[in-house]
Amino acid sequence: MDARILDRLRCPVCGEPLAEAYAGTARALRCPRRHSFDVARQGYVNLLAGRAPHPGDTAEMVAARADFLAAGHYDLISTALAEAAVAEVGPAAGAYPLVVDAGAGTGRHLAAVLAALPDAVGLALDVSKPALRRAARAHPRAAAALADTWQRLPLADGAATLLLNVFAPRNGAEFHRVLGSGGALLVVTPAEDHLAELVGSLGLLRVDPAKEERVAGSLGGHFVRSTETVHRRELALTRPEVATLVGMGPSAWHTDPAGLAERVTALAEPVRVTVAVRLAVWRPAPR
């Protein structure tokens, strides 16, 4: 693991610094109190303190997301994050700013941000092992760790310069702890009309009308919203691409596969779908 990332990691059990340890060909990270955390052969390290309360996205969901993102359909999100990151990370960020993606999935958005910040290093956090297998290879200046964002994050206080949170849970208190005082939290959430054309025809989950209030509630007291922009794009998808889009998101947990396939088959191609997201920049409240 890149020493610039390792220096900022902390043991999730006792909070002590971590160092690399080897037993033959097996790799691990270990703290001075000898708490040890295995590095998987796929490159990510398991920094969970105990068992995860849920396994995260399945291998099928992750594969669908990887295919859909690779086709460039959500590049507007990566581009918006990269542009915001460049605007937020200035000379005061230090020699090697750390970008942490909490709920990173495959790491594609983190990779785009790192490509725009040549002096930065990155850490992808997720609870899904299939996602982390991809995130560990997403960018040469990125590492990946299994971690539950609802628990204490395996990072030192003020370790991060930039936090990314894309369609993922938000732990306001922990985000505030690990983000440096001059840093920024970039939060991407779906706008009201995100995938609206598919909600009725395919029976997908609707965007919660109180989404923005819930985001503010999870971050209020810890962060102050600085700016917000809305990004929209109309996609022209094939039926298989629509199936992939549904399969990679939360509706995959709530939709009957056979019924979904029948409804997708009935759609006229190309299927016009609106991608609409909000990108909010939040700054940490004074400590």
N, C-alpha and C positions, 0 to 999 in steps of 0.2 A: 504494500500500500504506500502511496505517496506520503512522504514524511510530513508534508505541509497539511495534509488532511489528518493523519494520525495524531499529530500534535494537539489537535482540537477535540479529539474524541475522549470520552470519559466512560469509565466502567458503569454500567447501568445498575449495579448492585450497591457499590460504595462511593462512586463518584471520583475515584482515583484515576490518574492518567493510565493510558494503555500503551503497551509495547508489543512488537511482534515476537512470537515464540515458535519454535519448531520442535517437532518430535518425528524424526525421520523426514519423510516427505510431507507430513501433515503440518498445516499452518494454523496458527491461532493468534488471537490477541489476548494479552494477559496483563493484569494490574499488579501492583506491589503486594496486594493481599491475596494474590494467586487465584482470583476469579478468572476463569478462562473461557474464551468464546471462539468457536470454530470458524475457520474460513472455508467455505464450500469450494469444491473444485471448480465451480462455475465463476468464482471470483468475489462473491459477496460474503460479508461476515454477519453472523447471527448475534445481534446485540440485544436480544430480548432478555429481560429479567423474569424468568418463568415462562409459562406457556402463553401463547397468543390467545386472546379471547375469541378470535375468529380467524379463518385462514386467508381472508382477502380474496381477490379475484382469482378465478380458476384458470387453469392452463388454456382452456378453450376461449375464455374471455380475453386473456392476454394475447393469444394468437390473433384473435379477431381485431383487437386494438392495433397490434403491430402492423397487420395488413392494411388497415384503414389509414393509419397515420403515414405509412410508407407511400401510399398513393397521393399524399399531399393534401388530403381533404381538410385537415385541421391546421395547415401551415399558417393560417392567419393568426392562430393562437401563439404558435412558436415565434412568429415574427413580432407580434405585439409585445410579448414578454422580452424578447431580445432588445427591442428598441427601448422599452421602459428600463431594462437593466442598465443599458449604456447611459441613459439619462440619470440614473440614480447612483451609479458607482463612479465616484470621482477620485481624485488624487488622495483624498483623506482616507480612502478605504484600506491603505496599507499596501505592502509589496505583493501580497497574494491573497486577495479577497476570497472568502469561502462562500459559495452559493449552495444553499441547502434546499432540496426539493422535498417537501413533506407530503408524501403520497405520490411518489414520482412515477409510478407505473413503469413503463418500459424505458423511461429516461430520455425520451425524444425531446421534450421541451427543455430539460436541463441541458442537453447537448447543444441545442440552438443558442441558449444563453451563454454557455461557455465558448462557443465559436465566436460570439460577439465580444467576449471579454478575454482577450488572449493571456492576461496575467492572472486570471482567476482559476481556482480549483473548485470541484463540485462534489457534493455528497447526495446520493439518492436514498431516501428512506421510504420503506414500504413494508407492509405486513404480508404481502403476497410473494412467495418464493418463485413462482413462474415469472412474475414481473421482474424481480431482482436479477434473475439469470440473464435477462436482456439488458437491464439497466447497468449491470456491471461492465458491459461491453459498449455502452452507448457513446462514450467519449474517452480519449486517452487521459484526460485530466480529471476524471470522475471516479469515485468509488461508490459502492452500494452496501447498504446495511439493512438487515431485517430489524425493524423497530416498530412499535405501536405508538402512533402519535398521540394517543390518549394517555399514555404513561409519560414518565420523565424521559426526555430525549437524551440519548447518549452523547451529549456535547457539553463542553465547558461553557460557563457563563460568558455571554457576549462573543461567542466564537464565530458567528456568522455575520457577514456583511449584507447578504441578501437572502431572503426566504421566498421560495415559490410555493404556491398552494393552488393547484388546478383541479377543480371538481373533487376536492378531497376534504376530509374532516379538519377542523380548525381548533387547536388547543391554544387559546389566547395566552394563558399564563406561561406555558412553556415556550411558545414562540417569542414572547417578550424576554424571557430569561436568556435564551440563547442568541438573540439578535443584538448586535452592538448598538450603542446609543445613537450612532449616526446612520444606522442601516435602514432598510426598507423591506416591507412585506408586500409581495405582489400576489393578489388573490383573484383567481378567475372563476366566475360562476356563470351559470346559464341565464340569459335574458328571458323575458316572458315568452318570446316567440321562437325560442331555440327548438328546432326540429318540429315546429308546430304542425306542419303538413302530415306528419306521421302519427301524431298523437291519436287522432280520431280513427284514422283508417286502420291502424295496427294495434290500437288499444294500449299505447305506451303510457308510462307514468308522465303526468303533467308536471311542469315546473311549479314548485310551490309558490303561490302568490305572495307569501310572507318570507320568501327566500332572503331578500335584502335585510329585513328586520332580524332574521335569525343570524345572518352573518355579523351584523352590527352587535347583536347580543353576545356572540361568542368572543368578540374582540374588544368590545367596549370596556373601558377601564384600564386596558393594557395598551391600546393603540388608538391613534387618531387618524381618520381617513383624510388623505391629502388630495388626491385626484381620482376621477373615475372616467373611463372611456368605454364606449360600446363599439364592438366590432362585428360586422355582419358580412355574410357571403352566401350567395345562392349556389348550391351544388346541383349538378345533373348526374344522377346516379343510376347504375344498372340495378336490377332486382337483387343479384347476389351482393352488391355493395350495400344495399339497404339492409339485407339480412346480417351482414357483417357489422354494420353500424349499430343495429339493435343488440347484437350478440356481445358487443364490447362494453355496454353501459349497464346501469342499474336495472333497466327493464328486463335484462337477461335472467334476473332472479325471479321475475314475477310473470313471465309470459310463457304460455303453453307452446312448446316448439312446433307441434303439428299444426295447431291453429294459426300460429304466426306464419309458417311456411305457406299455408293456403292463402292467407291475406296478402302476403308479399307477391305471390304469383298473380294475383288479380290486379296489381298495380300496372299502370301504363308507363312504359319507358320512353324517354328518360324520366326518372322520378325527381321532381323538383323539390329540394329540401333546403330550408333556411338554417344556416349556422349563425347563432347570435349569442355573443358572450359579453360579460362585463369584466373589465380589468380595473381593479381598484388598487391604488397605492396607499398603504397604511404605514404610518411612522410610529415608532414606539413612544408611549407616554413617558414623561420623565420618571426616573427611578427614585 
